[in-house]
Amino acid sequence: MGLSRQVAGFERRPTLADASWERVVSELPGAVRRSYPANATIAREYVARSSILVITAGWAAFAKMLPSGSRLIVDFALPHEIALIEFGGEVSETVTALSEVKTIELAGPIRSFFSSYPQPICEAVQQAQASRYSRVAEHLAGVSRRGTVERTAHLLLELACRAHRSATSFPDRFECPLNQAELADALGLSAVHVSRVLKELRERGLASFRNGVVELHDHVGLIETAGFDRSYISS
């Protein structure tokens, strides 16, 4: 497909959830489809790598590994989102597949990306970068200033919006492949503490998390508990 036809496809501005958008991205010059099994390392700290990943299926985690062997999950990448990897080999992050992950990958460096691809995809990449900064700021606020119930409710609501592909509404339930240890690493808590918090949310009739499914029982109550403002999430 010529570049002009690709641009025409982008000008319709479909969302990443649109199969036609995925097809157009996959036909860009240099685009490669890749699959990563669950628990596979997609990118590693201290190893230089630059690429743009369009996640077509699965969940991945961006994490900071500590010398003690523990980790803090800084952000998640969900299906139909763009994940940016711009690692110069100096610390950076480790990116791990939490479930089977399928991607369309475009090679970096990202600074040269904007002179090579159609404007709509470049704008989508810029938006993805801005959205990640906003999410990381919220996660930092959560682990440093929010109470344990508040921060857990806040993260569940964020994941609900992103899994539902909406910044204006919440689903009643969504599939979530995280285990309690991974949830704990994202919340800055122990797995035991996360279990207690989830029990409290369940007993208060706000939310439950069982067998890979999160159910939001009381949207209003959960939002009030979390102090959640979803304006930082792009649909």
C-alpha positions in Angstrom: 0.0 0.0 0.0 1.3 3.5 -0.9 1.8 6.1 1.7 -1.0 8.3 0.3 -3.5 5.5 0.7 -2.3 4.9 4.3 -2.8 8.6 5.0 -6.3 8.4 3.6 -7.0 5.5 6.0 -5.8 7.6 9.0 -7.8 10.6 8.1 -10.9 8.7 9.0 -9.4 8.8 12.6 -10.8 5.5 13.8 -9.9 4.4 17.3 -7.2 1.8 18.0 -10.0 -0.7 18.7 -11.1 -0.4 15.0 -9.8 -3.3 13.0 -9.2 -1.0 10.0 -6.9 1.2 12.0 -4.9 -1.9 13.1 -4.7 -3.0 9.5 -3.4 0.4 8.4 -0.8 0.5 11.1 0.4 -3.1 10.3 1.0 -1.9 6.7 3.2 1.0 7.6 6.8 0.7 6.4 8.9 -1.3 8.9 5.8 -2.5 10.9 6.3 -6.0 12.4 3.8 -8.1 14.3 5.2 -9.8 17.4 3.8 -12.1 20.1 5.1 -12.4 23.7 4.0 -15.3 26.0 2.9 -14.5 29.5 5.8 -13.5 31.8 8.1 -12.8 28.8 10.4 -9.8 29.0 9.6 -7.3 26.3 12.3 -4.8 27.2 14.9 -4.8 30.0 16.5 -2.2 32.2 19.9 -1.1 31.2 19.4 -2.4 27.6 19.0 0.2 24.9 15.8 -0.1 22.8 13.5 2.2 21.0 10.2 1.2 19.5 6.5 2.0 19.4 4.2 -0.9 20.3 0.6 -0.9 19.3 -0.9 -3.4 21.7 -3.5 -5.5 19.9 -4.0 -8.1 22.7 -2.9 -8.7 26.2 -1.6 -6.7 29.2 2.0 -5.6 29.9 3.6 -3.9 32.9 6.3 -1.2 33.0 8.2 -1.7 36.2 11.2 -0.3 38.1 13.3 -3.1 39.6 14.9 -2.5 43.0 18.3 -3.9 44.3 16.4 -5.8 46.9 14.6 -7.8 44.2 11.3 -6.1 44.7 9.6 -4.0 42.0 7.2 -1.1 41.6 4.9 -1.3 38.6 4.9 2.2 37.2 2.3 1.7 34.5 0.3 -0.8 32.5 -0.2 -1.2 28.8 -3.6 -2.5 27.7 -5.1 -3.7 24.5 -5.7 -1.1 21.8 -3.2 1.3 23.3 0.2 2.6 22.2 3.1 1.8 24.4 6.3 3.8 23.9 9.8 2.3 24.6 12.6 4.8 24.5 15.3 3.2 26.6 18.9 4.5 26.2 20.3 1.7 28.3 20.7 3.9 31.4 18.4 2.4 34.1 15.0 2.9 32.3 12.3 0.2 33.0 11.6 -3.5 32.5 8.5 -4.3 30.4 6.9 -7.6 31.1 4.0 -9.4 29.4 1.4 -10.2 32.1 -0.6 -12.3 29.7 0.0 -13.3 26.1 0.7 -10.0 24.4 0.4 -9.3 20.7 1.8 -6.2 19.2 2.5 -4.3 16.0 5.9 -2.7 16.5 7.4 0.3 14.7 11.1 0.9 15.2 12.4 4.0 16.8 14.1 6.3 17.7 10.9 8.2 18.4 12.4 11.6 17.6 12.8 10.5 13.9 9.3 8.9 13.9 7.5 12.1 13.2 9.3 12.7 9.9 8.5 9.2 8.6 4.8 8.5 9.2 1.4 10.1 8.6 0.3 13.0 10.9 -2.6 11.1 12.5 -0.4 8.3 13.8 2.2 10.8 14.9 -0.5 12.6 16.8 -1.7 9.4 18.4 1.9 8.7 19.5 2.2 12.1 21.1 -1.2 11.6 22.8 0.0 8.3 24.1 3.1 9.9 25.6 1.2 12.7 27.2 -1.4 10.2 28.6 1.4 8.1 30.2 2.9 11.1 31.9 -0.6 11.8 33.4 -1.0 8.2 34.6 2.4 8.0 36.1 1.7 11.3 38.0 -1.5 9.8 39.4 0.2 6.6 40.4 2.9 8.6 42.2 0.2 10.5 44.0 -1.5 7.2 44.9 1.5 5.4 46.4 2.7 8.5 48.3 -0.4 10.3 49.5 -3.6 8.2 49.1 -4.7 5.8 51.7 -4.6 2.1 50.9 -8.4 1.7 50.1 -8.4 5.0 48.2 -5.4 4.1 46.0 -6.8 0.6 45.3 -10.2 2.0 44.3 -8.5 4.6 42.2 -6.4 2.1 40.3 -9.4 -0.2 39.7 -11.4 2.7 38.3 -8.5 3.7 36.0 -8.2 0.1 34.7 -11.9 -0.1 34.2 -11.9 3.1 32.0 -9.0 1.9 30.0 -10.3 -1.7 29.5 -13.7 -0.3 28.6 -12.0 2.2 26.2 -13.9 5.1 27.7 -13.1 8.2 29.7 -16.7 9.0 30.3 -18.3 5.8 31.5 -17.5 2.7 33.6 -18.3 -0.9 32.9 -20.0 -3.1 35.5 -17.2 -5.7 35.1 -14.0 -6.2 33.1 -11.4 -8.9 32.7 -8.1 -8.2 34.5 -5.2 -10.6 34.3 -3.4 -9.3 37.3 -2.7 -11.5 40.3 -2.5 -10.0 43.8 1.3 -9.8 43.8 1.2 -7.7 40.6 -1.6 -5.5 42.0 0.5 -5.1 45.1 3.5 -4.0 43.1 1.4 -1.4 41.4 0.0 -0.1 44.7 3.2 -0.1 46.7 1.6 -2.7 49.2 2.2 -6.2 50.2 0.1 -9.0 48.7 -1.4 -9.7 52.1 -2.4 -6.0 52.5 -3.9 -6.0 49.1 -6.0 -9.0 50.0 -7.3 -7.1 53.1 -8.1 -4.1 51.0 -10.0 -6.1 48.4 -12.0 -7.7 51.2 -12.9 -4.3 52.6 -14.0 -3.1 49.2 -16.1 -6.3 48.7 -17.7 -6.0 52.2 -18.6 -2.4 51.6 -20.3 -3.4 48.4 -18.0 -1.3 46.2 -16.0 -3.7 44.1 -14.8 -7.3 44.0 -11.9 -9.1 42.2 -12.2 -12.8 41.7 -10.8 -15.2 39.0 -9.4 -12.6 36.8 -12.6 -10.4 36.7 -13.1 -7.1 38.5 -16.7 -6.2 39.2 -17.7 -2.6 40.1 -20.8 -2.9 42.3 -21.2 0.8 43.2 -19.8 3.2 40.7 -20.7 6.3 42.7 -19.5 5.0 46.0 -16.2 3.8 44.4 -15.6 7.2 42.8 -16.3 9.0 46.1 -14.0 6.6 48.0 -11.1 7.1 45.5 -11.6 10.8 44.9 -11.4 9.8 41.2 -11.3 12.3 38.4 -11.1 10.5 35.1 -10.1 13.6 33.1 -6.5 12.3 32.9 -7.5 9.3 30.9 -7.8 9.5 27.1 -10.5 7.4 25.5 
